[in-house]
Amino acid sequence: MDVDEGKFEEIAALLQDIYMRTGADYRDYSPTFLCRRFAAFLRKNRLSSLAELHQIILESEESLHEMLDALSLPTTRMFRDGAVFRQIRQSVIPDLAATRLEKIWSAGCSTGEEAYSLSILFKEEMPGKKLVTFATDHNEKSLRIARKGIYSLRRMRAYTQAYLESGGTGDFSSYYFADQENAIMDESVKRDLVFALHNLVTDSSFNEFDLILCRNVLIYFNKKLQQQVMQLLFRSLRPGGILVLGDKESLRSMISESSFEEVDRYSRIFRKR
Ligand SMILES: C[S@@+](CC[C@H](N)C(=O)[O-])C[C@H]1O[C@@H](n2cnc3c(N)ncnc32)[C@H](O)[C@@H]1O
């Protein structure tokens, strides 16, 4: 069944119920995103209407949690957009290292590939430097995968090209151990990563970071929520700190232009004034 924005009142009622029961707050996610996710969930579970779905999640905790999982889109990959990571490697790291580069935040880290990519960059560009990358998500299931750092070997091999595009000159396979099916991330790229539960909508700022990546997350929020979360990211950065967004995300309409200067338009890299 199709779920279009004409059905948004029904979706809003459902989201309000979910919020009251669980505290999970999807009320200000983008209508387009929500309609697509609900339609996919109805199809997958062979449900004929939102009303049927509403009834089912009222009756079953298990269905409710399946529904919540379906609202968290974990799509990610290592060195996603290799050119962005090249920019981080070649310009952001040397620039920040000249002042301070110790605390990094990967916000909305999904299953951890972004955080491991950063860890590899830091190991190559700042060997021996003491730093910590907090990698957070609101989805505990994704975080469990991230903490394990075990990925399919087939996918890891496919990431080699993106690693090279990021300017990597080492041997990408030296960062993991391979068994027949899996790649297990090496302790040397794991030890500076702290994976933790954090909800960008309901939790507050928890540190003053030098570098924040929040990529391909804001795109799922409506304008009001984008502005709210951008304030959180702004407060969480030190002056001169760097923010990196996803390729379809821009600061325009989220925060006053005087708050950030553009470092690289193509790579969506901004410096807090
Ligand atoms: C498409 S993935 C992006 C992953 C990674 N940043 C990247 O660019 O490859 C979006 C992630 O944002 C997370 N997310 C969505 N809403 C969130 C929220 N309110 N708080 C924290 N994470 C959230 C989802 O769980 C998902 O893991």
The ligand as an ORCA input file, in Angstrom:
! r2SCAN-3c Opt
* xyz 0 1
  C      21.771      6.875      6.866
  S      22.564      6.582      8.405
  C      24.034      7.580      8.238
  C      25.246      6.911      8.844
  C      26.562      7.658      8.656
  N      26.552      8.933      9.323
  C      26.868      7.841      7.202
  O      26.778      8.938      6.671
  O      27.197      6.830      6.547
  C      21.562      7.576      9.495
  C      21.784      7.230     10.956
  O      21.206      8.247     11.758
  C      20.675      7.637     12.901
  N      19.685      8.517     13.513
  C      18.463      8.893     13.043
  N      17.836      9.665     13.935
  C      18.675      9.805     14.995
  C      18.579     10.486     16.244
  N      17.479     11.143     16.581
  N      19.639     10.429     17.082
  C      20.754      9.736     16.755
  N      20.900      9.054     15.600
  C      19.867      9.088     14.734
  C      20.055      6.349     12.372
  O      19.853      5.400     13.415
  C      21.122      5.911     11.367
  O      22.071      5.078     11.968
*
